[in-house]
Amino acid sequence: MTASAAGGPRLPAYYVHFGTDADLAGFKRRLGAFTAKGMKVASMEKYNRQHFDPSRDQKWAHLWQGMPEYVHVPGHAPHKSFKFTLADEQSAALFRQVLNQPTWDCTSGYVRGYWYPPRAPRQLHHKHWATRVCMPPRYPVYIVSKGRWERPFTARLLDAMGVAYRIAVEPQERDLYAQVIDPKKILVLPFQDLGQGSIPARNWVWDHALKEKHRRHWVLDDNITTFFRRNRNEKRKCLSGNMFRAVEDWVDRYRNVAMAGLNYQQFVVDQVQHPPVILNTRIYSCILIDNSLKHRWRGKYNEDTDLSLRVLKDGMCTALFNVFMIMKVPTMTMKGGNTDDVYQGGKKRREFAESLRRQHPDVVKVTRRYQRWHHVVDYAPFRHNQLQPGKRWPTGVNQYGMVLADSKKSSPTA
């Protein structure tokens, strides 16, 4: 039995989804049979968060006019969902027999849901989003990297997508990166081994973009392996760099979007109705920044959350996109980057969390979850930061030159 955040025992719980009332009735009959065997259900609560509701989409539809198609379709989301809490571990073992399918240990209600009867995984890898008409990014794309010339994931991905970029590296590693990346794409930083993680490099590329008189710039982590686009409850790989232009155009509609970025794909579950953009939250890993901000990257830890909070406290907005997403190598699982200099193999988790609380004690607390220290940020105070439109935008759908292509064939090009 796991421990709750308050330190007491947490009862085992499972989220179960049903496509029809008949499926739910069949499950209840099976549940009754196992209850007779001694299984004890502490509670059965309706879980509406994953229930399909067309009115949810209407709340954000006006924000997405003139952008790539992003719709939810009935049938992928559950007809009904319930959270079943079991009285003890013995009951949980019997409940897993009721489900009659493989189960896994996960703490998120989004991904710990099980369909009954079990649904076969959808095969979405046969097609991907590709470029039909090229629409390159308007703003410069930078990668900040250290110690990863052997596995330059983000650079390889952007090369495959045909997206122009520059990668900022320290002088002692320039020749090593030049063995695997076009030297014309390499920017050499004027410092090395400062022990401050990526902060100095991020500020340097910010100044570089200002010198080139750009309004905004992209800064990407160096361990991104895949981009995705989501539509019609389907999350498919995106090999079209036009997604950068789509994000830029949406952000440029407003005068006060300080930071924008792409969400992590694991947080955007296909069967759930997610808005195309989440406003006023943390932006990370793949970031579009307004170069005119008075702030800069600072500190050593949590620099993305810290900068997001500072601009939100100024009354500005941030925009985290669900329509486009990234997948990256998990933090501290590959050498280079901040793994050795900053994270030190996970040994400084408490200091990592406490540093953000010291910077923002009004909205950050530190707690211990899942055998690790975590910071928890309350973004509720920024819920009312309002977008300020700066210009009119078109209506309808603009696919931005992206098409679904057969993954077994080469991508269509302009």
N, C-alpha and C positions, 0 to 999 in steps of 0.2 A: 504494500500500500504506500502510495506516495505522500509527501508532506505538502500541505497547503502553504500559501504565502504567509499565513499567520502562524505557521509552525505546527498546526494540528494535522490529524490524518485527513487526506483527501480521498473521498470515496471514488472508486473507479466509475467512469462515465463513458458513454458511447453516443455518437450522433448517428442517427439512421434516417435515410432518405427513401421516399416512396414515390414512384411515378404515377400511381393510380390509387384510388380508394380500395380497389380489390387487392392490390399488393399489401396495403396496410392491414386489411382484414386477415389475409393469410398469415402475416407476421404475428398478429395478435393470437391467432389460434395456436401457432407454434410456440409462442411465448407462454400460453396457458399450460401447454404440455410440459414445459420445462419447469414452470412454477410448481407443478405437482411433484417434481423431483427434488424440490428444496431450494430452487433459485429464488432469491428475495430481491425484488425491485424496490428501491427506496423511493424513487419518484420517476414520473414520466411527464416531461414538460414539452410543450410545443415550441419549436425553434423556428421562428419566422424569418430569420436573417437570410437563409438560403432559399426561401420560398420565392417563386417568380411573381413579380408584381409590376405590370406595365407602367404604373404611375411613377415608379422610381426613376425610370428612364426619362420621363417627361420633365423631371426637375432639372436635369442638366442639358436637355436637348438644345436649348437656345445658345448654350456656350459652345456647341460643337458644330455650328453651321459653317459650311464652306470647308470642312475638313474631311479626312478619309472616313469611309463608312465605318460606323461602330454601333452595332445593334445587338440586342439580346433576343434570342428566339425561344419560345416556349418548348418544353420537352427536354432541354438540357438541364435546366434547373429543376429541383424537386417539386412535385405537386404538394407534398407535405413532408415536414421533417420533425423529428422528436429527439430530445436528449433523454437517454435512459441512464439513471444513476443507480448503481448496484449497491447492495448493503455491505458486501464483503468480497474478498478475492475469490472465494469459492463460488459465489454467485456470478462473478465476472467470468470465471472459466466456463460455467454453464451457458452464460449469455453468448459467449463466442461460438458455442455450438449452435445456438439459435441462429446466429448470423450465417454460419456455414460457409465461411470464406476466410482467406488469410487476413489477419489483423496485424497492426503495428503499433508501436509505442510512440505517440505524438501528443503534444500538449495543445495544438491548435484545433479549435472547433471546425475551422474551414477544411482542414485536410484529414481530420480524423473521422470524417463522415463515411458511412458505408451505405451503399445502395442495397435494397432488398426488393426483389431478388437481385443477386449480384449482377452487375453490368460489366461486360467485357470492355477493356480500355479502348478508346477510340484511336484509330490509326491516322495520325495527323502528319506523319513524317514524309508522306509521299508527295506532298506539295509544299512549296515555300513561297514567300513574297519576294518577287524579283523586280528589276527595273525594266520598264518599257520605254519611258522617256526620262532621260537623266535630268535631275534637279538637284545639283550639289548644294551643300551647306553654304549659307550666306556668310557665316561667321567662322573664324579659324578654329580648327580642332587641334588640341594639344593632348599629348600623353605624357605623364610624368612617370619616369621609371628609374629603378636602381636595382642592379644585381640580377636582372632577369633577361639578359641577352640570349640565353639559351632557350627560353620559352616566352617570347614576346607575344603573348596571346592577343592583346588588343590590336597591336600593329598588324599582325597577320590577318586578323579579321577585317580591319579597315582596308587593307590591301586587296583582299578578296572581294570586297564590296565596291572598290573603286573610289573610296573616299579619301580626299587629300588630308594629310595630317602632318604634324611635326612632333617629334618625340624629344623631350628634354632629359638629358643624361649628364652625369658628372664627368669631368674631364678624364679621370683615370679609366673610365669605362667606354670612352668614345670609340676606340678602335674595335673593341669587342662587339659593340652594337653594330658597327659598320660592316661586320662580317655577315650579318643577317638582315640588315635594313639599309635601304638606299641612303648613302651618306648625305644626300641633299635634303633628306627629311629629318636629319639629326641636328638638334640645337645643343650646344655645349654650355653647361651652366658655369658661372664664374666662381664656383666654390665646390668643396667636396667634404664629405664625412663630418658634417656639422652636428650630427646626433640629434636632430630635431625632426626626424621623419621627413615627410614630403612638404612640410610647411614652406621652407625657403624656396623650393622649386615651384610650388604653386604660386607664390607671390611674384616670382621672377617671370613666369609666363604671363601673369596678369599684366605686369608692366610692359612685357614684350607686345602684347595685344594693344595696349594703349599707345605705344610708340608707333604702331602701324595704323593707328586711328580707327580701330574697330569699336563698334558700339557694345558688342558682347563677345564672349569667347567661350568655347567648350573646353573643359578639362576632364579627362577620362583616366580612371585607374588603369593600370597596365595588365590586369588579370581578367579582363572581360573575354569570355569565350564565345558567346552567342547573343544575338539580338532577336527579339520576338515582336510580332505584331498580333494583337488580339482583335477578333471580330466574329460575330455570330457564335459566341461562346467557344470559339476555337483559337487556341494559342499556337501559332505556327512560326517557324524560323523566318526571320526577315533578313534577306541579303541585299536589300535596297537601301542605299545611303540617303534616299529621298526622305526617309523618316526624319532626318535631322532638319531638313527644310520645313517639313510640316510643323514640327515643334517650334522652330524659330518664328514661323508666320503666326502661330497662335499666340506666342508670347509677345510679339511685336504689336498685337492689337491693343495692348494695355500699357499704361504709363508706369505702373508700379509693381511689375513682376521682377523682383530682385534676383531670384534664382529659380531655375526649372531643371527637371531631370527625369530620368526613366526609372521606374520602380523595379525591384527585383522580381523576377518571374515567379518565384515560389510563393509570393504574397498575393498573386492575382490568379485565383483558382477559377477554372473554366466554368464550373456550374453556378458560380455566384455572380450576381449583378453588381459589377463594379462600375463607377462612373469613369469616363475616359480620363479625367484629371481630378486629383485630390488637391485641394487648396490648403495652404498654410500648415505645412508639416515639414519634416526634415527632408532635405535633398542630399543625395549621396552618390558617389562612384562615377556617374555620368552626368555632368553638371553644366548647364548653360548659365553664365553669370553676367550680370549687368556691370560693365566696366566702370560706370560712374559712381558706384557705391563708395561711401566714405570708409567702410570697413575693409579689413584685409584678413587673410588667414593668420591665426595666432596659436600659441600654445604648442602642445606636443601630442595630445590625445583628442579624440572626438572633434576634430576641426570642422567636419561637415555639419554636425549637429550644432556646434557653437555658432558658426556663421549663420546657419538657418535661424537660430533663435535671436541673434542680434538684429537681423533685418526684419524679423517679425515684430520685435519690440519697437522698431521704428515705425510700425504701422504699414509696412509694405507686405506684399504677398509672395508666397512661393507656390510652385505648381509641380506636382509629382504625377507623371503620366502613367496611366495603366494601359493605354492603347498600344504603347511601345514599351518594351521591357528589356532587361539585360539578365544574363546569367554569367556569374564570375566564379573563379576558383575561390572556395571559402577562405576567409582570413586565417592566417597562420598555418595553412596547409602546404604552402610552397615557399621556398627560400627567396630572399630578396625583398624589395619593398620595405615595409615597416616590420616584417616578421622578427628580424633580429634586433634592430636598433630600438624599436619602440615597444612592440608587444612582448619581446623576450620570451617567446614560446608560451605566452599565456600567464606568465608568473606575476604580471602586474595588473590583473583584472580589477582588484580593489582600487588601486591608484587610478586606473583608467576611468572607473566610474566616479570616484570622488573628485577628480579634477573638474568634471563637468558640473557637479553639484556646487563646487566652490565658485565657478563662473556664473552659475544661474541658480542660486539657492531658492528662488521664488517659484520655479517650475520643475525642478529636478530633485528626485530623491534616489537613494541607493538602496537596493534590496538584494537578497540572495535567493536565487532561483535556479533549480536544476543543477545544483552543486557548483554554481558560479556566481560571482558578483555581477550585478547589472545596474545600469542607470535606467530610470523610468522618467520620461518627460511628459508633462501635462501640456498639451497643445490647445486645450480648451480656451484659455484667455485670448487666443488669436483667431478664434472661429469667426469673429466679426470683422476681421480685416477685409475690406471690400476691394474688388477689382475696379480699376479706373480706366474705362475704355478711352483709347486715344485716337481711334479712327474706325470708320465703318468697315465691315467685312462682308463677303458674299454669303449667299444662302446656298442650300443644297449640299451635294456631296462632291468633294474633289479628291480623287484617289491619288493625287500627287505622282502620277506615272507609275504606280505600283500595280502589279498583276500577280495572280497565283500561277506559278509555273511548276511543271513536273520536276521533282527533285532528281530524277534519274537523267534529266537532260540538262544542257547548259542553260543558264539564265538568259532570257531575252534581253537585248540591249537596244539602246536608241539607234 
